[in-house]
Amino acid sequence: MIFFAAVGFLIGSLDDLLVDIFWLARSLWKRVFIYTRHEAMTMATLPVARNTGPVAVFVPAWDEANVIGHMLRHCLKSWGNADFRIFVGCYSNDRATIMAVAAVAEQDERISMVIGANAGPTTKGDCLNAIWTAMLRQESVQGKSFKAVVLHDAEDVVHPGEIRLFDTMIDRFDLVQLPVLPLVNPHSRWVSGHYCDEFAEAHGKYLVVREAIGAAMPSAGVGCAFARAAIASIADQQDGLPFDPGCLTEDYELGLRIGALGGRGVFIHMADEAGGLVCTREYFPDTLDAAVRQKARWMTGIALAGWDRLGWHGSLAERWMRLRDRRAPLAAIILCCAYVSILLYGVIDIAHLMTGTNIAPLRPSLEILLTINAVLLLWRLAIRCAFVTRYYGWREGARSVPRAFLANIIAIMAARQAVFHYLRINSGHAPVWDKTAHHFPTELAREA
């Protein structure tokens, strides 16, 4: 068991190390050859869009009465006079959310409430399709098409400059993804905090490398904009509806499908006028059960069902990225074997001490393998600590090291749940929107 876990860990660590090398090489190249001649673009130097146009913001909402009103008011205040309309998808059997949305919509005509034909909860894809249909009706009424479609969740804290940034970048790209940085929850430093660690590294490094090597850019489902024509091309292939209601990770798939059609995606890591980052912030699950359920949904949609639905197409870089996306269940098995083997090895040590016998030494080859893995583990933790420190400061960076253990436990528990979800879907059961409870920052809610 130790040997199996050690070999699996070595392969995964070398895979991560290769991503690190690509990121370091790209960062060095830009620092030496780009930033010595040109200053990095910021919101202060961002050019005006060549063909400015209205932006449609899609917000699917099931059981979001506690946050949706605060989120919408914050959007209206942050975006000011920007050219946008927010479409909020609701369900007829969710009266509390309907009332919360209606209270804001009465105050600003740029809020459009969409009540789908199906009772909730369905899937987020089904809700987004209802919003898409409502947007088409709005375009028919106003006699003008929207330039882009932006996705957000009901608990998102948006950045004031994102509409202007999307308006400019959609002139050149079919998908624009902004960083997503979880808010630090002081009441859940460990469970909620591990999301800070993972997103800091994923959106600080992984998506950067993914774009640099030419792989398709997956959407994170929030803080992202799609060119109107790009989504329409997907809809034309799916009976006029761009989002698959049978998919648990419709946002991730949409980005890859656009890439498969030749669309260009980009990850924008840009500073605003004050030196902050243009990004989307939100609170992530703060209990173990909620985190496991959310991770299980992601794992089911991306790693398991994604294999069936999207296959292994594209360039070598694209296949490599899809392999990384889908390795989570296998990684969970390897982690589980590693922890069990450590536990059993400890039990064997205790047994030998109690009986006064000597434990058999490890084979030299296994000792070498474990030494290499120990060095790679230290590198892995140092890299994660560096990225977390970059976005959250050194205290959270230091916490990211012990939080890695908790993240592994959550991944193992989520993998088990994901397998059962996957088998259930394959047996004919329709997927359901298994959402978690959301929170909106209290200080921003008061301001809005």
C-alpha positions as CSV (number, residue, x, y, z in Angstrom):
1,M,0.0,0.0,0.0
2,I,2.9,2.4,0.8
3,F,4.5,1.6,-2.6
4,F,1.2,2.2,-4.5
5,A,0.6,5.5,-2.7
6,A,4.2,6.6,-3.1
7,V,4.1,6.0,-6.9
8,G,0.8,7.7,-7.3
9,F,2.0,10.7,-5.2
10,L,5.2,10.9,-7.3
11,I,3.2,11.0,-10.6
12,G,0.9,13.7,-9.3
13,S,3.7,15.7,-7.8
14,L,5.6,15.7,-11.1
15,D,2.5,16.8,-12.9
16,D,2.1,19.7,-10.5
17,L,5.8,20.5,-10.8
18,L,5.5,20.7,-14.6
19,V,2.7,23.3,-14.1
20,D,5.0,25.2,-11.7
21,I,7.8,25.2,-14.2
22,F,5.5,26.6,-17.0
23,W,4.2,29.3,-14.7
24,L,7.7,30.3,-13.5
25,A,9.0,30.4,-17.1
26,R,6.1,32.5,-18.3
27,S,6.4,34.9,-15.4
28,L,10.1,35.3,-16.0
29,W,9.6,35.8,-19.8
30,K,7.0,38.5,-19.2
31,R,9.1,40.2,-16.6
32,V,12.2,40.3,-18.9
33,F,10.8,40.8,-22.3
34,I,7.4,42.5,-21.8
35,Y,7.3,44.6,-18.6
36,T,10.7,46.1,-19.3
37,R,9.3,47.7,-22.4
38,H,5.6,48.1,-21.5
39,E,3.8,48.7,-18.3
40,A,1.2,46.1,-17.3
41,M,-2.2,47.3,-18.2
42,T,-4.5,48.3,-15.4
43,M,-8.1,49.6,-15.3
44,A,-6.6,53.1,-15.4
45,T,-5.0,52.4,-18.8
46,L,-7.7,50.1,-20.2
47,P,-8.8,51.4,-23.6
48,V,-12.4,52.0,-24.4
49,A,-14.2,49.2,-26.2
50,R,-14.3,49.6,-30.0
51,N,-17.9,48.5,-30.2
52,T,-19.5,49.2,-26.9
53,G,-22.8,47.4,-26.2
54,P,-25.2,46.3,-23.4
55,V,-24.2,43.4,-21.2
56,A,-26.7,40.8,-19.9
57,V,-25.9,39.4,-16.4
58,F,-27.4,36.0,-15.6
59,V,-28.0,35.2,-11.9
60,P,-29.7,31.8,-11.2
61,A,-31.4,31.8,-7.8
62,W,-32.9,28.9,-5.9
63,D,-33.6,29.4,-2.2
64,E,-31.5,32.6,-2.1
65,A,-33.8,35.0,-0.2
66,N,-31.1,35.7,2.4
67,V,-28.6,37.0,-0.1
68,I,-30.1,37.9,-3.5
69,G,-31.5,41.3,-2.5
70,H,-28.1,42.4,-1.0
71,M,-26.2,41.1,-4.0
72,L,-28.5,42.9,-6.5
73,R,-28.3,46.3,-4.6
74,H,-24.5,45.9,-4.4
75,C,-24.3,45.3,-8.2
76,L,-26.5,48.4,-8.9
77,K,-24.4,50.6,-6.6
78,S,-21.0,49.2,-7.9
79,W,-21.7,49.3,-11.6
80,G,-23.5,52.7,-11.5
81,N,-24.4,53.9,-15.0
82,A,-22.8,51.1,-16.9
83,D,-24.9,49.6,-19.7
84,F,-26.2,46.3,-18.3
85,R,-29.3,44.4,-17.4
86,I,-29.5,41.7,-14.7
87,F,-31.7,38.7,-15.3
88,V,-32.5,36.8,-12.1
89,G,-33.8,33.2,-12.6
90,C,-36.4,32.2,-9.9
91,Y,-38.8,29.3,-9.3
92,S,-42.5,29.5,-8.9
93,N,-42.3,27.4,-5.6
94,D,-39.7,29.7,-4.1
95,R,-41.8,32.6,-3.0
96,A,-39.2,34.1,-0.6
97,T,-36.6,34.6,-3.3
98,I,-39.3,36.0,-5.7
99,M,-40.3,38.6,-3.1
100,A,-36.6,39.5,-2.4
101,V,-35.9,40.0,-6.1
102,A,-39.2,41.9,-6.7
103,A,-38.4,44.4,-4.0
104,V,-35.2,45.4,-5.8
105,A,-36.7,45.2,-9.3
106,E,-39.4,47.7,-8.3
107,Q,-36.7,50.2,-7.6
108,D,-34.6,49.7,-10.8
109,E,-35.8,48.7,-14.2
110,R,-32.5,47.1,-15.0
111,I,-33.5,44.1,-12.9
112,S,-35.6,41.5,-14.7
113,M,-37.0,38.6,-12.8
114,V,-37.5,35.4,-14.8
115,I,-39.7,32.6,-13.4
116,G,-39.0,29.4,-15.1
117,A,-41.7,26.9,-16.2
118,N,-40.3,24.1,-14.0
119,A,-40.7,23.9,-10.2
120,G,-37.4,24.0,-8.3
121,P,-34.9,22.8,-7.7
122,T,-34.0,21.6,-11.1
123,T,-30.4,22.2,-12.2
124,K,-28.5,25.5,-12.6
125,G,-28.4,24.8,-16.4
126,D,-32.2,24.6,-16.6
127,C,-32.5,27.9,-14.7
128,L,-29.9,29.5,-17.0
129,N,-31.8,28.3,-20.1
130,A,-35.0,30.0,-18.8
131,I,-32.9,33.2,-18.4
132,W,-31.5,32.8,-21.9
133,T,-35.0,32.6,-23.3
134,A,-36.1,35.7,-21.4
135,M,-33.0,37.5,-22.7
136,L,-34.1,36.7,-26.3
137,R,-37.5,38.1,-25.6
138,Q,-35.9,41.3,-24.2
139,E,-33.7,41.6,-27.3
140,S,-36.8,41.3,-29.5
141,V,-38.6,44.1,-27.5
142,Q,-35.6,46.5,-27.4
143,G,-34.6,45.7,-31.0
144,K,-31.0,45.3,-30.1
145,S,-28.8,42.3,-29.1
146,F,-26.7,42.2,-26.0
147,K,-23.0,42.2,-26.6
148,A,-22.0,39.7,-23.9
149,V,-23.5,37.4,-21.3
150,V,-22.0,37.5,-17.8
151,L,-22.5,34.8,-15.2
152,H,-22.8,35.4,-11.5
153,D,-24.1,33.6,-8.4
154,A,-26.5,35.1,-5.9
155,E,-23.9,35.5,-3.2
156,D,-21.2,37.2,-5.4
157,V,-19.4,40.4,-4.4
158,V,-18.8,42.0,-7.8
159,H,-16.1,44.5,-8.7
160,P,-17.1,48.0,-9.9
161,G,-14.9,47.8,-13.0
162,E,-15.9,44.4,-14.4
163,I,-18.6,45.5,-16.8
164,R,-16.2,48.0,-18.5
165,L,-13.5,45.3,-18.5
166,F,-15.8,42.8,-20.1
167,D,-17.0,45.3,-22.6
168,T,-13.5,45.9,-23.8
169,M,-12.2,42.4,-23.8
170,I,-15.2,40.8,-25.5
171,D,-14.1,42.7,-28.6
172,R,-11.2,40.3,-28.8
173,F,-12.2,37.1,-27.0
174,D,-15.2,34.8,-26.8
175,L,-14.8,34.0,-23.1
176,V,-13.3,36.3,-20.4
177,Q,-12.7,34.9,-17.0
178,L,-11.8,37.0,-14.0
179,P,-10.1,35.6,-10.8
180,V,-12.4,34.2,-8.1
181,L,-11.1,34.8,-4.6
182,P,-13.0,33.4,-1.6
183,L,-13.7,35.8,1.2
184,V,-12.0,34.9,4.5
185,N,-14.6,33.6,7.0
186,P,-13.3,34.4,10.5
187,H,-15.8,31.8,11.9
188,S,-14.5,29.0,9.6
189,R,-10.7,29.4,9.2
190,W,-10.2,25.8,8.3
191,V,-13.1,24.5,6.3
192,S,-14.0,27.7,4.5
193,G,-10.3,28.8,4.6
194,H,-9.2,25.8,2.5
195,Y,-11.1,27.3,-0.5
196,C,-8.9,30.4,-0.2
197,D,-5.8,28.1,-0.6
198,E,-7.1,26.2,-3.6
199,F,-8.5,29.2,-5.5
200,A,-5.4,31.3,-4.8
201,E,-3.3,28.7,-6.5
202,A,-5.8,27.7,-9.2
203,H,-6.6,31.3,-10.3
204,G,-3.1,32.6,-9.6
205,K,-1.3,29.9,-11.5
206,Y,-3.2,27.1,-13.1
207,L,-5.6,29.1,-15.3
208,V,-2.6,31.3,-16.3
209,V,-0.7,28.2,-17.5
210,R,-3.8,26.8,-19.1
211,E,-4.2,29.9,-21.3
212,A,-0.5,30.1,-22.0
213,I,-0.2,26.6,-23.5
214,G,-3.3,27.0,-25.7
215,A,-5.8,24.8,-23.9
216,A,-9.5,25.8,-23.7
217,M,-10.4,28.1,-20.9
218,P,-13.1,26.6,-18.6
219,S,-15.6,29.0,-17.1
220,A,-15.7,29.2,-13.3
221,G,-19.4,30.0,-13.5
222,V,-19.0,33.4,-11.8
223,G,-17.0,36.5,-12.8
224,C,-17.0,35.4,-16.5
225,A,-18.3,36.8,-19.7
226,F,-19.2,35.1,-23.0
227,A,-19.5,36.8,-26.3
228,R,-23.2,36.7,-27.3
229,A,-22.4,35.1,-30.7
230,A,-20.3,32.4,-29.0
231,I,-23.2,31.3,-26.7
232,A,-25.6,31.5,-29.7
233,S,-23.4,29.0,-31.6
234,I,-23.6,26.5,-28.7
235,A,-27.4,27.1,-28.5
236,D,-27.8,26.3,-32.2
237,Q,-26.3,22.9,-31.6
238,Q,-28.6,22.1,-28.7
239,D,-32.2,23.0,-29.8
240,G,-31.7,26.7,-29.1
241,L,-30.6,26.3,-25.4
242,P,-26.9,26.8,-24.6
243,F,-26.9,25.2,-21.2
244,D,-27.3,21.5,-20.7
245,P,-30.0,20.9,-18.0
246,G,-28.6,17.4,-17.4
247,C,-25.1,18.7,-16.5
248,L,-24.0,19.5,-12.9
249,T,-21.1,21.7,-14.1
250,E,-22.7,23.5,-17.1
251,D,-20.4,26.5,-16.8
252,Y,-17.2,24.4,-17.0
253,E,-18.5,22.5,-20.0
254,L,-19.6,25.7,-21.8
255,G,-16.1,27.1,-21.8
256,L,-14.6,23.8,-23.2
257,R,-17.3,23.6,-25.9
258,I,-16.5,27.2,-27.0
259,G,-12.9,26.3,-27.2
260,A,-13.7,23.2,-29.3
261,L,-15.5,25.4,-31.8
262,G,-12.4,27.6,-32.2
263,G,-13.4,30.3,-29.7
264,R,-10.7,32.2,-27.8
265,G,-10.8,32.3,-24.0
266,V,-8.6,34.5,-21.8
267,F,-7.9,34.8,-18.1
268,I,-7.6,38.4,-17.0
269,H,-5.5,39.2,-13.9
270,M,-5.7,43.0,-13.8
271,A,-5.2,45.6,-11.2
272,D,-7.8,48.4,-10.7
273,E,-7.1,52.1,-10.3
274,A,-6.4,51.7,-6.6
275,G,-4.0,48.8,-7.0
276,G,-6.5,46.1,-6.0
277,L,-7.4,43.1,-8.1
278,V,-10.4,43.1,-10.4
279,C,-12.1,39.9,-9.3
280,T,-15.2,38.2,-7.8
281,R,-15.4,37.6,-4.1
282,E,-17.8,35.4,-2.1
283,Y,-18.1,33.3,1.0
284,F,-17.6,29.6,0.4
285,P,-19.1,26.7,2.5
286,D,-18.1,26.9,6.1
287,T,-19.1,23.4,7.4
288,L,-17.6,20.1,6.6
289,D,-20.9,18.6,5.2
290,A,-21.5,21.6,2.9
291,A,-17.9,21.5,1.6
292,V,-18.1,17.8,0.9
293,R,-21.4,18.2,-1.0
294,Q,-20.1,21.0,-3.1
295,K,-16.8,19.3,-3.9
296,A,-18.8,16.1,-4.8
297,R,-20.9,18.0,-7.2
298,W,-17.8,19.5,-8.9
299,M,-16.1,16.1,-9.0
300,T,-19.2,14.4,-10.4
301,G,-19.7,16.9,-13.2
302,I,-16.0,17.5,-14.2
303,A,-14.1,14.3,-13.4
304,L,-16.7,11.6,-13.9
305,A,-19.6,12.8,-16.1
306,G,-17.2,15.1,-17.9
307,W,-15.2,12.1,-19.2
308,D,-18.4,10.7,-20.7
309,R,-19.8,14.0,-22.1
310,L,-16.6,15.7,-23.4
311,G,-14.2,12.8,-24.1
312,W,-10.6,13.4,-24.8
313,H,-10.4,15.7,-27.8
314,G,-8.0,18.4,-28.9
315,S,-4.3,19.1,-28.8
316,L,-1.7,17.5,-26.4
317,A,-2.0,20.5,-24.1
318,E,-5.8,20.2,-24.1
319,R,-5.7,16.5,-23.2
320,W,-3.2,17.2,-20.5
321,M,-5.5,19.8,-18.9
322,R,-8.5,17.5,-19.1
323,L,-6.4,14.8,-17.5
324,R,-5.6,17.2,-14.6
325,D,-9.3,18.1,-14.3
326,R,-10.3,14.5,-14.1
327,R,-7.6,13.1,-11.8
328,A,-9.4,14.1,-8.6
329,P,-11.1,10.7,-7.9
330,L,-7.9,8.8,-8.5
331,A,-6.0,11.3,-6.3
332,A,-8.5,10.7,-3.5
333,I,-7.8,7.0,-3.7
334,I,-4.1,7.5,-3.5
335,L,-4.4,9.9,-0.6
336,C,-6.7,7.5,1.2
337,C,-4.1,4.7,0.7
338,A,-1.3,7.0,1.9
339,Y,-3.1,7.9,5.2
340,V,-4.2,4.3,5.8
341,S,-0.6,3.0,5.2
342,I,0.8,5.6,7.6
343,L,-1.7,4.5,10.2
344,L,-1.0,0.8,9.7
345,Y,2.8,1.3,9.7
346,G,2.4,3.0,13.1
347,V,0.4,0.1,14.4
348,I,3.1,-2.3,13.2
349,D,5.7,-0.2,14.9
350,I,3.8,-0.3,18.2
351,A,3.3,-4.1,17.8
352,H,7.1,-4.6,17.4
353,L,7.8,-2.4,20.4
354,M,5.4,-4.4,22.6
355,T,6.8,-7.7,21.5
356,G,10.5,-6.6,21.5
357,T,11.1,-7.6,17.9
358,N,12.7,-5.5,15.2
359,I,10.7,-4.2,12.3
360,A,11.9,-5.1,8.8
361,P,13.7,-2.1,7.1
362,L,12.2,-0.6,4.0
363,R,13.6,-1.5,0.7
364,P,16.3,1.0,-0.5
365,S,14.2,1.7,-3.6
366,L,11.2,2.6,-1.5
367,E,13.3,4.8,0.8
368,I,14.6,6.7,-2.2
369,L,11.0,7.1,-3.5
370,L,9.7,8.4,-0.1
371,T,12.6,10.8,0.1
372,I,11.9,12.3,-3.3
373,N,8.2,12.5,-2.4
374,A,9.1,14.3,0.8
375,V,11.1,17.0,-1.1
376,L,8.2,17.4,-3.6
377,L,5.7,17.7,-0.8
378,L,7.7,20.5,0.8
379,W,7.9,22.2,-2.6
380,R,4.1,21.8,-3.1
381,L,3.3,23.3,0.3
382,A,5.8,26.2,-0.2
383,I,4.2,27.1,-3.6
384,R,0.7,27.0,-2.1
385,C,1.9,29.1,0.9
386,A,3.4,31.7,-1.5
387,F,0.2,32.1,-3.6
388,V,-2.0,32.3,-0.5
389,T,0.3,34.9,1.0
390,R,0.2,36.9,-2.3
391,Y,-3.6,37.3,-2.0
392,Y,-4.3,37.0,1.7
393,G,-1.2,37.8,3.6
394,W,1.3,35.8,5.5
395,R,-1.0,34.6,8.3
396,E,-3.3,32.9,5.9
397,G,-0.3,31.6,4.0
398,A,1.0,30.0,7.1
399,R,-2.5,28.4,7.8
400,S,-2.5,27.0,4.3
401,V,0.1,24.4,5.3
402,P,-1.9,22.5,8.0
403,R,-5.1,23.2,6.0
404,A,-3.7,21.0,3.2
405,F,-4.4,18.0,5.4
406,L,-8.1,19.0,5.9
407,A,-8.4,19.7,2.1
408,N,-7.2,16.1,1.5
409,I,-9.8,14.7,3.9
410,I,-12.6,16.7,2.2
411,A,-11.4,15.4,-1.2
412,I,-11.5,11.8,0.0
413,M,-15.0,12.2,1.4
414,A,-16.2,14.1,-1.7
415,A,-14.8,11.4,-4.0
416,R,-16.8,8.7,-2.3
417,Q,-20.0,10.8,-2.5
418,A,-19.3,11.7,-6.2
419,V,-19.1,8.1,-7.2
420,F,-22.5,7.4,-5.7
421,H,-23.9,10.5,-7.4
422,Y,-22.4,9.4,-10.8
423,L,-23.9,5.9,-10.4
424,R,-27.3,7.4,-9.5
425,I,-27.3,9.6,-12.6
426,N,-26.3,6.8,-14.8
427,S,-29.1,4.7,-13.5
428,G,-31.6,7.2,-14.8
429,H,-32.2,9.6,-12.0
430,A,-32.3,13.3,-13.0
431,P,-29.6,15.5,-11.5
432,V,-30.8,18.0,-8.9
433,W,-29.3,21.4,-7.9
434,D,-27.7,20.4,-4.6
435,K,-26.8,23.9,-3.5
436,T,-25.3,25.0,-0.2
437,A,-26.4,27.9,2.1
438,H,-24.9,31.2,1.1
439,H,-23.9,34.4,3.0
440,F,-23.3,38.0,1.9
441,P,-20.9,40.3,3.7
442,T,-22.7,42.1,6.4
443,E,-20.8,45.4,5.9
444,L,-21.6,45.5,2.2
445,A,-25.2,44.6,2.8
446,R,-25.5,47.7,5.1
447,E,-23.9,49.9,2.5
448,A,-26.2,48.7,-0.3
